[in-house]
Amino acid sequence: MKRFLFSLVFLTVSLGLFAQNETSQNELKINMSNLIGFKWLDVGYERILNEESSIGIGTLISLDHSVDGLDEYRTFSLTPYYRHFFSNNYAQGFFVEAFTMLHSGEDEEYYSNSGPYDTITKDTYTDFAVGISVGAKWVTTRGFVAEIYAGIGRDMFNQSDIEVVGRGGVSIGYRFQ
């Protein structure tokens, strides 16, 4: 896990160093609502392509597998996306996002036995979803980024009981060269 996080940070910094330009082209963000509400570490990198579009990738890792609630069985996801902005401001304002999500987790099946104990089986799964999100992004003159977004996707391989995946939250971060 530590090697994966180190590799992600190294890749992000390396991309930032090669992308020197007059305007800030890179963003690093953390989804605070997922961290607080679900105990998920959800970090993202976004590369600004031009004044109205960007590409990015988000990585979600569950910090507590015992949390019940919305999408409780997901333990990991990798989510590349493309955003198109509808604003006069440079790569900010209202946006529509197309995303794909490679995600994995555990399904739990409960079987009622005639005896005093029920049987619980845990199966791991990996699936691939395609979806769409909408949201808004604000950027200060010094590079502070805040965004809010929500989306929905459909699993394509039906490897788990989950047919629909959610994507969303409130993220904060920094835009840099």
C-alpha positions in Angstrom: 0.0 0.0 0.0 2.8 2.4 0.9 4.6 1.6 -2.4 1.4 2.3 -4.3 0.8 5.7 -2.6 4.5 6.6 -3.1 4.2 5.7 -6.8 1.1 7.8 -7.2 2.7 10.9 -5.6 5.9 10.4 -7.6 3.9 10.2 -10.9 1.9 13.3 -10.0 5.0 15.3 -9.2 6.8 14.1 -12.3 3.9 15.1 -14.5 3.9 18.5 -12.9 7.6 19.1 -13.5 7.3 18.3 -17.2 4.2 20.4 -17.7 5.7 23.9 -17.2 3.5 26.5 -18.9 2.4 30.1 -18.4 -0.9 29.0 -16.8 -1.4 26.5 -14.1 -2.1 23.1 -15.7 -2.2 20.6 -12.8 -4.4 20.0 -9.8 -4.0 17.7 -6.8 -7.2 17.2 -4.7 -8.6 15.2 -1.8 -12.3 14.4 -1.5 -13.1 15.5 2.0 -16.7 14.3 2.1 -15.5 10.7 1.3 -12.8 10.9 4.0 -15.2 12.2 6.7 -18.3 10.3 5.7 -17.1 7.0 4.6 -13.5 6.7 5.8 -12.2 6.5 2.2 -9.0 8.1 1.1 -10.0 9.6 -2.2 -7.2 11.6 -3.9 -7.1 12.9 -7.5 -4.9 14.4 -10.1 -6.3 16.6 -12.9 -4.5 17.9 -16.0 -6.0 21.0 -17.6 -6.0 20.5 -21.4 -7.4 24.0 -22.4 -9.8 26.6 -21.1 -12.8 24.3 -21.3 -11.6 20.7 -20.8 -9.4 18.5 -18.6 -8.6 14.9 -17.9 -7.9 13.3 -14.5 -7.7 10.2 -12.4 -9.0 9.5 -8.9 -7.9 6.8 -6.6 -10.1 5.6 -3.7 -8.9 3.3 -0.9 -11.1 2.2 1.9 -9.5 2.9 5.3 -12.1 0.9 7.3 -13.7 -2.1 5.8 -16.3 -2.4 8.7 -18.2 0.8 7.8 -21.8 0.2 6.8 -23.7 2.5 4.4 -23.7 3.7 0.9 -21.4 1.5 -1.3 -20.0 -0.1 1.8 -18.4 -3.1 -0.1 -16.1 -1.1 -2.3 -12.5 -1.2 -1.0 -10.6 0.2 -4.0 -11.3 2.1 -7.2 -9.4 3.8 -10.0 -11.4 6.4 -11.9 -10.1 8.1 -15.0 -12.3 10.9 -16.3 -12.8 13.7 -18.9 -14.4 17.0 -18.0 -15.9 19.7 -20.2 -16.5 23.1 -18.6 -19.3 25.5 -19.5 -18.0 28.8 -18.2 -16.1 31.9 -19.3 -13.5 31.2 -16.6 -10.4 29.1 -17.4 -11.2 25.4 -16.6 -13.7 26.2 -13.8 -17.4 26.7 -13.3 -20.1 24.2 -14.2 -18.9 20.9 -15.8 -20.1 17.6 -17.2 -17.8 14.6 -16.7 -17.6 11.2 -18.4 -15.8 8.6 -16.3 -14.9 5.0 -16.1 -14.2 3.1 -12.9 -12.3 0.0 -12.2 -13.4 -1.0 -8.7 -13.0 -4.0 -6.4 -14.4 -5.0 -3.0 -16.2 -7.7 -1.1 -19.7 -9.1 -1.3 -21.2 -10.7 1.7 -23.8 -13.5 1.4 -25.9 -14.5 4.4 -27.5 -18.0 4.4 -30.0 -19.0 7.1 -29.3 -22.4 8.5 -31.7 -24.6 10.4 -29.3 -24.5 13.3 -28.4 -21.7 15.7 -25.9 -20.0 13.4 -26.1 -18.4 10.0 -23.5 -18.9 7.4 -21.7 -15.8 6.0 -19.5 -16.1 2.9 -17.3 -13.3 1.5 -16.5 -13.1 -2.1 -14.1 -10.5 -3.6 -15.0 -8.9 -7.0 -13.5 -6.6 -9.6 -15.8 -4.8 -12.0 -15.7 -2.0 -14.5 -18.2 0.9 -14.7 -19.0 3.6 -17.2 -20.8 6.8 -16.0 -21.5 10.5 -16.1 -21.2 13.3 -13.4 -22.1 16.9 -13.1 -20.5 19.5 -10.8 -18.9 22.8 -10.3 -15.3 24.0 -9.6 -14.0 27.2 -8.1 -10.4 28.3 -8.2 -8.9 31.3 -6.4 -6.2 33.5 -7.9 -3.6 31.8 -5.7 -4.6 28.3 -6.9 -6.8 27.0 -4.1 -9.5 24.6 -5.7 -12.9 23.6 -4.3 -15.3 21.5 -6.2 -18.6 19.6 -5.7 -19.8 16.9 -8.0 -22.2 13.9 -8.2 -22.5 11.1 -10.7 -23.7 7.6 -11.4 -22.3 4.7 -13.4 -23.4 1.3 -14.5 -21.3 -1.9 -13.9 -20.5 -3.6 -17.2 -19.5 -7.1 -16.2 -21.9 -7.8 -13.3 -19.2 -9.4 -11.1 -21.0 -8.4 -7.9 -24.4 -7.6 -6.4 -23.7 -3.9 -7.2 -25.2 -2.8 -10.5 -24.8 0.9 -10.1 -21.8 2.8 -8.7 -21.8 6.4 -7.3 -19.2 9.1 -7.7 -19.3 12.4 -5.9 -18.3 14.6 -3.1 -16.7 17.8 -2.0 -13.0 18.1 -2.9 -10.4 20.7 -2.0 -6.9 21.0 -3.5 -4.4 23.1 -5.3 -3.8 24.1 -8.9 -0.1 24.5 -9.9 2.2 24.5 -12.9 
